[in-house]
Amino acid sequence: MLSTLLLIILILLIVGAAPAWPHSRSWGYAPSGLLGTLLIIVLLLAVLGRI
């Protein structure tokens, strides 16, 4: 249950961090790259049964 909720929240954060607005285009892909890395870590932990 907790891992599913965490996974959904991380996916929403990745979508929100995409540089789609004019004020965030200068950020590049750093926010979504960081959140993508967190998403991969959480997915690995969920698959291994650590969460």
PDB file of N, H, CA, C and O in Angstrom:
ATOM      1  N   MET A   1       0.827  -1.194   0.000  1.00  0.00           N
ATOM      2  CA  MET A   1       0.000   0.000   0.000  1.00  0.00           C
ATOM      3  C   MET A   1       0.872   1.259   0.000  1.00  0.00           C
ATOM      4  O   MET A   1       0.664   2.171  -0.800  1.00  0.00           O
ATOM      5  N   LEU A   2       1.839   1.292   0.900  1.00  0.00           N
ATOM      6  H   LEU A   2       2.008   0.551   1.550  1.00  0.00           H
ATOM      7  CA  LEU A   2       2.706   2.459   1.002  1.00  0.00           C
ATOM      8  C   LEU A   2       3.562   2.632  -0.243  1.00  0.00           C
ATOM      9  O   LEU A   2       3.774   3.754  -0.704  1.00  0.00           O
ATOM     10  N   SER A   3       4.052   1.527  -0.787  1.00  0.00           N
ATOM     11  H   SER A   3       3.879   0.616  -0.413  1.00  0.00           H
ATOM     12  CA  SER A   3       4.889   1.634  -1.983  1.00  0.00           C
ATOM     13  C   SER A   3       4.083   2.106  -3.183  1.00  0.00           C
ATOM     14  O   SER A   3       4.600   2.854  -4.014  1.00  0.00           O
ATOM     15  N   THR A   4       2.829   1.686  -3.291  1.00  0.00           N
ATOM     16  H   THR A   4       2.409   1.079  -2.617  1.00  0.00           H
ATOM     17  CA  THR A   4       1.973   2.137  -4.389  1.00  0.00           C
ATOM     18  C   THR A   4       1.719   3.633  -4.288  1.00  0.00           C
ATOM     19  O   THR A   4       1.774   4.345  -5.291  1.00  0.00           O
ATOM     20  N   LEU A   5       1.442   4.107  -3.089  1.00  0.00           N
ATOM     21  H   LEU A   5       1.398   3.529  -2.275  1.00  0.00           H
ATOM     22  CA  LEU A   5       1.206   5.535  -2.879  1.00  0.00           C
ATOM     23  C   LEU A   5       2.464   6.338  -3.178  1.00  0.00           C
ATOM     24  O   LEU A   5       2.392   7.387  -3.819  1.00  0.00           O
ATOM     25  N   LEU A   6       3.610   5.858  -2.722  1.00  0.00           N
ATOM     26  H   LEU A   6       3.668   5.006  -2.201  1.00  0.00           H
ATOM     27  CA  LEU A   6       4.875   6.536  -2.989  1.00  0.00           C
ATOM     28  C   LEU A   6       5.186   6.567  -4.474  1.00  0.00           C
ATOM     29  O   LEU A   6       5.683   7.569  -4.988  1.00  0.00           O
ATOM     30  N   LEU A   7       4.898   5.479  -5.162  1.00  0.00           N
ATOM     31  H   LEU A   7       4.495   4.665  -4.744  1.00  0.00           H
ATOM     32  CA  LEU A   7       5.120   5.400  -6.601  1.00  0.00           C
ATOM     33  C   LEU A   7       4.241   6.403  -7.346  1.00  0.00           C
ATOM     34  O   LEU A   7       4.718   7.076  -8.260  1.00  0.00           O
ATOM     35  N   ILE A   8       2.992   6.511  -6.977  1.00  0.00           N
ATOM     36  H   ILE A   8       2.605   5.964  -6.234  1.00  0.00           H
ATOM     37  CA  ILE A   8       2.076   7.468  -7.621  1.00  0.00           C
ATOM     38  C   ILE A   8       2.539   8.898  -7.374  1.00  0.00           C
ATOM     39  O   ILE A   8       2.511   9.724  -8.286  1.00  0.00           O
ATOM     40  N   ILE A   9       2.959   9.193  -6.163  1.00  0.00           N
ATOM     41  H   ILE A   9       2.981   8.521  -5.422  1.00  0.00           H
ATOM     42  CA  ILE A   9       3.428  10.546  -5.849  1.00  0.00           C
ATOM     43  C   ILE A   9       4.676  10.884  -6.657  1.00  0.00           C
ATOM     44  O   ILE A   9       4.793  11.996  -7.170  1.00  0.00           O
ATOM     45  N   LEU A  10       5.613   9.940  -6.778  1.00  0.00           N
ATOM     46  H   LEU A  10       5.519   9.036  -6.361  1.00  0.00           H
ATOM     47  CA  LEU A  10       6.821  10.197  -7.556  1.00  0.00           C
ATOM     48  C   LEU A  10       6.518  10.395  -9.033  1.00  0.00           C
ATOM     49  O   LEU A  10       7.135  11.241  -9.680  1.00  0.00           O
ATOM     50  N   ILE A  11       5.584   9.632  -9.573  1.00  0.00           N
ATOM     51  H   ILE A  11       5.083   8.945  -9.047  1.00  0.00           H
ATOM     52  CA  ILE A  11       5.207   9.810 -10.979  1.00  0.00           C
ATOM     53  C   ILE A  11       4.599  11.196 -11.196  1.00  0.00           C
ATOM     54  O   ILE A  11       4.903  11.858 -12.188  1.00  0.00           O
ATOM     55  N   LEU A  12       3.749  11.633 -10.282  1.00  0.00           N
ATOM     56  H   LEU A  12       3.501  11.095  -9.476  1.00  0.00           H
ATOM     57  CA  LEU A  12       3.165  12.963 -10.395  1.00  0.00           C
ATOM     58  C   LEU A  12       4.231  14.057 -10.278  1.00  0.00           C
ATOM     59  O   LEU A  12       4.150  15.075 -10.965  1.00  0.00           O
ATOM     60  N   LEU A  13       5.217  13.855  -9.422  1.00  0.00           N
ATOM     61  H   LEU A  13       5.283  13.027  -8.864  1.00  0.00           H
ATOM     62  CA  LEU A  13       6.297  14.834  -9.296  1.00  0.00           C
ATOM     63  C   LEU A  13       7.137  14.906 -10.563  1.00  0.00           C
ATOM     64  O   LEU A  13       7.572  15.989 -10.957  1.00  0.00           O
ATOM     65  N   ILE A  14       7.370  13.767 -11.204  1.00  0.00           N
ATOM     66  H   ILE A  14       7.018  12.888 -10.884  1.00  0.00           H
ATOM     67  CA  ILE A  14       8.141  13.760 -12.449  1.00  0.00           C
ATOM     68  C   ILE A  14       7.393  14.516 -13.540  1.00  0.00           C
ATOM     69  O   ILE A  14       7.988  15.302 -14.277  1.00  0.00           O
ATOM     70  N   VAL A  15       6.100  14.278 -13.640  1.00  0.00           N
ATOM     71  H   VAL A  15       5.617  13.638 -13.042  1.00  0.00           H
ATOM     72  CA  VAL A  15       5.297  14.988 -14.645  1.00  0.00           C
ATOM     73  C   VAL A  15       5.300  16.487 -14.346  1.00  0.00           C
ATOM     74  O   VAL A  15       5.387  17.302 -15.265  1.00  0.00           O
ATOM     75  N   GLY A  16       5.205  16.852 -13.073  1.00  0.00           N
ATOM     76  H   GLY A  16       5.134  16.190 -12.326  1.00  0.00           H
ATOM     77  CA  GLY A  16       5.203  18.261 -12.692  1.00  0.00           C
ATOM     78  C   GLY A  16       6.555  18.935 -12.868  1.00  0.00           C
ATOM     79  O   GLY A  16       6.620  20.154 -13.024  1.00  0.00           O
ATOM     80  N   ALA A  17       7.629  18.165 -12.845  1.00  0.00           N
ATOM     81  H   ALA A  17       7.576  17.175 -12.718  1.00  0.00           H
ATOM     82  CA  ALA A  17       8.968  18.752 -12.953  1.00  0.00           C
ATOM     83  C   ALA A  17       9.438  18.892 -14.396  1.00  0.00           C
ATOM     84  O   ALA A  17      10.496  19.471 -14.644  1.00  0.00           O
ATOM     85  N   ALA A  18       8.681  18.377 -15.343  1.00  0.00           N
ATOM     86  H   ALA A  18       7.821  17.906 -15.142  1.00  0.00           H
ATOM     87  CA  ALA A  18       9.063  18.502 -16.753  1.00  0.00           C
ATOM     88  C   ALA A  18       9.093  19.977 -17.146  1.00  0.00           C
ATOM     89  O   ALA A  18       8.173  20.723 -16.812  1.00  0.00           O
ATOM     90  N   PRO A  19      10.139  20.404 -17.851  1.00  0.00           N
ATOM     91  CA  PRO A  19      10.265  21.832 -18.199  1.00  0.00           C
ATOM     92  C   PRO A  19       9.301  22.238 -19.309  1.00  0.00           C
ATOM     93  O   PRO A  19       9.701  22.366 -20.466  1.00  0.00           O
ATOM     94  N   ALA A  20       8.040  22.441 -18.961  1.00  0.00           N
ATOM     95  H   ALA A  20       7.715  22.337 -18.021  1.00  0.00           H
ATOM     96  CA  ALA A  20       7.017  22.754 -19.949  1.00  0.00           C
ATOM     97  C   ALA A  20       6.637  24.237 -19.948  1.00  0.00           C
ATOM     98  O   ALA A  20       6.098  24.729 -20.939  1.00  0.00           O
ATOM     99  N   TRP A  21       6.905  24.947 -18.868  1.00  0.00           N
ATOM    100  H   TRP A  21       7.343  24.547 -18.063  1.00  0.00           H
ATOM    101  CA  TRP A  21       6.505  26.339 -18.767  1.00  0.00           C
ATOM    102  C   TRP A  21       7.704  27.240 -19.035  1.00  0.00           C
ATOM    103  O   TRP A  21       8.841  26.831 -18.801  1.00  0.00           O
ATOM    104  N   PRO A  22       7.475  28.449 -19.517  1.00  0.00           N
ATOM    105  CA  PRO A  22       8.584  29.351 -19.857  1.00  0.00           C
ATOM    106  C   PRO A  22       9.535  29.632 -18.683  1.00  0.00           C
ATOM    107  O   PRO A  22      10.744  29.746 -18.886  1.00  0.00           O
ATOM    108  N   HIS A  23       9.005  29.742 -17.472  1.00  0.00           N
ATOM    109  H   HIS A  23       8.023  29.649 -17.308  1.00  0.00           H
ATOM    110  CA  HIS A  23       9.876  30.060 -16.339  1.00  0.00           C
ATOM    111  C   HIS A  23      10.740  28.871 -15.922  1.00  0.00           C
ATOM    112  O   HIS A  23      11.749  29.058 -15.243  1.00  0.00           O
ATOM    113  N   SER A  24      10.363  27.649 -16.316  1.00  0.00           N
ATOM    114  H   SER A  24       9.543  27.497 -16.867  1.00  0.00           H
ATOM    115  CA  SER A  24      11.135  26.482 -15.894  1.00  0.00           C
ATOM    116  C   SER A  24      11.995  25.900 -17.014  1.00  0.00           C
ATOM    117  O   SER A  24      12.689  24.907 -16.795  1.00  0.00           O
ATOM    118  N   ARG A  25      11.966  26.484 -18.190  1.00  0.00           N
ATOM    119  H   ARG A  25      11.403  27.291 -18.368  1.00  0.00           H
ATOM    120  CA  ARG A  25      12.765  25.947 -19.296  1.00  0.00           C
ATOM    121  C   ARG A  25      14.261  26.085 -19.022  1.00  0.00           C
ATOM    122  O   ARG A  25      15.047  25.261 -19.489  1.00  0.00           O
ATOM    123  N   SER A  26      14.659  27.094 -18.288  1.00  0.00           N
ATOM    124  H   SER A  26      14.020  27.763 -17.908  1.00  0.00           H
ATOM    125  CA  SER A  26      16.076  27.285 -18.000  1.00  0.00           C
ATOM    126  C   SER A  26      16.602  26.269 -16.987  1.00  0.00           C
ATOM    127  O   SER A  26      17.816  26.139 -16.828  1.00  0.00           O
ATOM    128  N   TRP A  27      15.721  25.551 -16.304  1.00  0.00           N
ATOM    129  H   TRP A  27      14.735  25.656 -16.433  1.00  0.00           H
ATOM    130  CA  TRP A  27      16.141  24.544 -15.337  1.00  0.00           C
ATOM    131  C   TRP A  27      16.733  23.329 -16.039  1.00  0.00           C
ATOM    132  O   TRP A  27      17.507  22.582 -15.440  1.00  0.00           O
ATOM    133  N   GLY A  28      16.378  23.130 -17.299  1.00  0.00           N
ATOM    134  H   GLY A  28      15.749  23.737 -17.785  1.00  0.00           H
ATOM    135  CA  GLY A  28      16.834  21.944 -18.012  1.00  0.00           C
ATOM    136  C   GLY A  28      16.098  20.709 -17.506  1.00  0.00           C
ATOM    137  O   GLY A  28      14.951  20.794 -17.068  1.00  0.00           O
ATOM    138  N   TYR A  29      16.761  19.576 -17.569  1.00  0.00           N
ATOM    139  H   TYR A  29      17.694  19.507 -17.925  1.00  0.00           H
ATOM    140  CA  TYR A  29      16.124  18.325 -17.150  1.00  0.00           C
ATOM    141  C   TYR A  29      16.580  17.878 -15.763  1.00  0.00           C
ATOM    142  O   TYR A  29      16.355  16.728 -15.385  1.00  0.00           O
ATOM    143  N   ALA A  30      17.213  18.759 -15.006  1.00  0.00           N
ATOM    144  H   ALA A  30      17.396  19.693 -15.314  1.00  0.00           H
ATOM    145  CA  ALA A  30      17.707  18.381 -13.684  1.00  0.00           C
ATOM    146  C   ALA A  30      16.586  17.950 -12.728  1.00  0.00           C
ATOM    147  O   ALA A  30      16.726  16.906 -12.090  1.00  0.00           O
ATOM    148  N   PRO A  31      15.486  18.695 -12.597  1.00  0.00           N
ATOM    149  CA  PRO A  31      14.449  18.255 -11.655  1.00  0.00           C
ATOM    150  C   PRO A  31      13.838  16.905 -12.025  1.00  0.00           C
ATOM    151  O   PRO A  31      13.668  16.041 -11.165  1.00  0.00           O
ATOM    152  N   SER A  32      13.513  16.727 -13.287  1.00  0.00           N
ATOM    153  H   SER A  32      13.651  17.429 -13.986  1.00  0.00           H
ATOM    154  CA  SER A  32      12.894  15.461 -13.684  1.00  0.00           C
ATOM    155  C   SER A  32      13.911  14.330 -13.680  1.00  0.00           C
ATOM    156  O   SER A  32      13.547  13.176 -13.452  1.00  0.00           O
ATOM    157  N   GLY A  33      15.170  14.639 -13.928  1.00  0.00           N
ATOM    158  H   GLY A  33      15.466  15.576 -14.114  1.00  0.00           H
ATOM    159  CA  GLY A  33      16.206  13.602 -13.859  1.00  0.00           C
ATOM    160  C   GLY A  33      16.414  13.106 -12.443  1.00  0.00           C
ATOM    161  O   GLY A  33      16.571  11.907 -12.212  1.00  0.00           O
ATOM    162  N   LEU A  34      16.416  14.025 -11.501  1.00  0.00           N
ATOM    163  H   LEU A  34      16.288  14.999 -11.689  1.00  0.00           H
ATOM    164  CA  LEU A  34      16.554  13.652 -10.094  1.00  0.00           C
ATOM    165  C   LEU A  34      15.364  12.829  -9.632  1.00  0.00           C
ATOM    166  O   LEU A  34      15.530  11.818  -8.949  1.00  0.00           O
ATOM    167  N   LEU A  35      14.170  13.256 -10.001  1.00  0.00           N
ATOM    168  H   LEU A  35      14.035  14.076 -10.557  1.00  0.00           H
ATOM    169  CA  LEU A  35      12.976  12.511  -9.601  1.00  0.00           C
ATOM    170  C   LEU A  35      12.899  11.170 -10.315  1.00  0.00           C
ATOM    171  O   LEU A  35      12.395  10.196  -9.756  1.00  0.00           O
ATOM    172  N   GLY A  36      13.397  11.114 -11.545  1.00  0.00           N
ATOM    173  H   GLY A  36      13.806  11.906 -11.999  1.00  0.00           H
ATOM    174  CA  GLY A  36      13.436   9.838 -12.261  1.00  0.00           C
ATOM    175  C   GLY A  36      14.362   8.845 -11.577  1.00  0.00           C
ATOM    176  O   GLY A  36      14.065   7.653 -11.500  1.00  0.00           O
ATOM    177  N   THR A  37      15.488   9.349 -11.080  1.00  0.00           N
ATOM    178  H   THR A  37      15.729  10.317 -11.143  1.00  0.00           H
ATOM    179  CA  THR A  37      16.410   8.491 -10.338  1.00  0.00           C
ATOM    180  C   THR A  37      15.756   7.979  -9.062  1.00  0.00           C
ATOM    181  O   THR A  37      15.889   6.803  -8.723  1.00  0.00           O
ATOM    182  N   LEU A  38      15.054   8.852  -8.358  1.00  0.00           N
ATOM    183  H   LEU A  38      14.946   9.807  -8.634  1.00  0.00           H
ATOM    184  CA  LEU A  38      14.324   8.421  -7.162  1.00  0.00           C
ATOM    185  C   LEU A  38      13.260   7.391  -7.499  1.00  0.00           C
ATOM    186  O   LEU A  38      13.049   6.442  -6.743  1.00  0.00           O
ATOM    187  N   LEU A  39      12.591   7.572  -8.627  1.00  0.00           N
ATOM    188  H   LEU A  39      12.762   8.343  -9.241  1.00  0.00           H
ATOM    189  CA  LEU A  39      11.570   6.622  -9.044  1.00  0.00           C
ATOM    190  C   LEU A  39      12.177   5.249  -9.316  1.00  0.00           C
ATOM    191  O   LEU A  39      11.596   4.234  -8.930  1.00  0.00           O
ATOM    192  N   ILE A  40      13.320   5.200  -9.965  1.00  0.00           N
ATOM    193  H   ILE A  40      13.793   6.024 -10.278  1.00  0.00           H
ATOM    194  CA  ILE A  40      13.991   3.925 -10.236  1.00  0.00           C
ATOM    195  C   ILE A  40      14.400   3.248  -8.936  1.00  0.00           C
ATOM    196  O   ILE A  40      14.254   2.033  -8.798  1.00  0.00           O
ATOM    197  N   ILE A  41      14.909   4.019  -7.984  1.00  0.00           N
ATOM    198  H   ILE A  41      15.027   5.005  -8.096  1.00  0.00           H
ATOM    199  CA  ILE A  41      15.306   3.451  -6.695  1.00  0.00           C
ATOM    200  C   ILE A  41      14.104   2.878  -5.965  1.00  0.00           C
ATOM    201  O   ILE A  41      14.175   1.776  -5.421  1.00  0.00           O
ATOM    202  N   VAL A  42      12.992   3.620  -5.947  1.00  0.00           N
ATOM    203  H   VAL A  42      12.934   4.515  -6.389  1.00  0.00           H
ATOM    204  CA  VAL A  42      11.786   3.134  -5.269  1.00  0.00           C
ATOM    205  C   VAL A  42      11.239   1.889  -5.956  1.00  0.00           C
ATOM    206  O   VAL A  42      10.796   0.952  -5.292  1.00  0.00           O
ATOM    207  N   LEU A  43      11.272   1.881  -7.297  1.00  0.00           N
ATOM    208  H   LEU A  43      11.632   2.642  -7.836  1.00  0.00           H
ATOM    209  CA  LEU A  43      10.813   0.689  -8.018  1.00  0.00           C
ATOM    210  C   LEU A  43      11.675  -0.529  -7.683  1.00  0.00           C
ATOM    211  O   LEU A  43      11.147  -1.620  -7.469  1.00  0.00           O
ATOM    212  N   LEU A  44      12.993  -0.350  -7.636  1.00  0.00           N
ATOM    213  H   LEU A  44      13.421   0.537  -7.809  1.00  0.00           H
ATOM    214  CA  LEU A  44      13.880  -1.452  -7.280  1.00  0.00           C
ATOM    215  C   LEU A  44      13.607  -1.951  -5.865  1.00  0.00           C
ATOM    216  O   LEU A  44      13.565  -3.157  -5.624  1.00  0.00           O
ATOM    217  N   LEU A  45      13.425  -1.028  -4.941  1.00  0.00           N
ATOM    218  H   LEU A  45      13.459  -0.048  -5.137  1.00  0.00           H
ATOM    219  CA  LEU A  45      13.138  -1.433  -3.565  1.00  0.00           C
ATOM    220  C   LEU A  45      11.795  -2.148  -3.456  1.00  0.00           C
ATOM    221  O   LEU A  45      11.653  -3.097  -2.685  1.00  0.00           O
ATOM    222  N   ALA A  46      10.809  -1.690  -4.233  1.00  0.00           N
ATOM    223  H   ALA A  46      10.924  -0.919  -4.860  1.00  0.00           H
ATOM    224  CA  ALA A  46       9.500  -2.342  -4.222  1.00  0.00           C
ATOM    225  C   ALA A  46       9.585  -3.752  -4.793  1.00  0.00           C
ATOM    226  O   ALA A  46       8.968  -4.676  -4.264  1.00  0.00           O
ATOM    227  N   VAL A  47      10.344  -3.918  -5.865  1.00  0.00           N
ATOM    228  H   VAL A  47      10.846  -3.167  -6.295  1.00  0.00           H
ATOM    229  CA  VAL A  47      10.490  -5.239  -6.484  1.00  0.00           C
ATOM    230  C   VAL A  47      11.238  -6.195  -5.554  1.00  0.00           C
ATOM    231  O   VAL A  47      10.909  -7.379  -5.479  1.00  0.00           O
ATOM    232  N   LEU A  48      12.237  -5.681  -4.853  1.00  0.00           N
ATOM    233  H   LEU A  48      12.504  -4.719  -4.914  1.00  0.00           H
ATOM    234  CA  LEU A  48      13.003  -6.510  -3.942  1.00  0.00           C
ATOM    235  C   LEU A  48      12.285  -6.751  -2.613  1.00  0.00           C
ATOM    236  O   LEU A  48      12.746  -7.548  -1.796  1.00  0.00           O
ATOM    237  N   GLY A  49      11.165  -6.072  -2.395  1.00  0.00           N
ATOM    238  H   GLY A  49      10.790  -5.425  -3.059  1.00  0.00           H
ATOM    239  CA  GLY A  49      10.379  -6.278  -1.184  1.00  0.00           C
ATOM    240  C   GLY A  49      10.882  -5.530   0.022  1.00  0.00           C
ATOM    241  O   GLY A  49      10.550  -5.887   1.152  1.00  0.00           O
ATOM    242  N   ARG A  50      11.680  -4.494  -0.191  1.00  0.00           N
ATOM    243  H   ARG A  50      11.950  -4.204  -1.109  1.00  0.00           H
ATOM    244  CA  ARG A  50      12.218  -3.716   0.934  1.00  0.00           C
ATOM    245  C   ARG A  50      11.250  -2.647   1.431  1.00  0.00           C
ATOM    246  O   ARG A  50      11.394  -2.145   2.546  1.00  0.00           O
ATOM    247  N   ILE A  51      10.270  -2.302   0.610  1.00  0.00           N
ATOM    248  H   ILE A  51      10.153  -2.710  -0.295  1.00  0.00           H
ATOM    249  CA  ILE A  51       9.287  -1.292   1.008  1.00  0.00           C
ATOM    250  C   ILE A  51       7.999  -1.995   1.325  1.00  0.00           C
ATOM    251  O   ILE A  51       7.016  -1.349   1.686  1.00  0.00           O
TER     252      ILE A  51
END
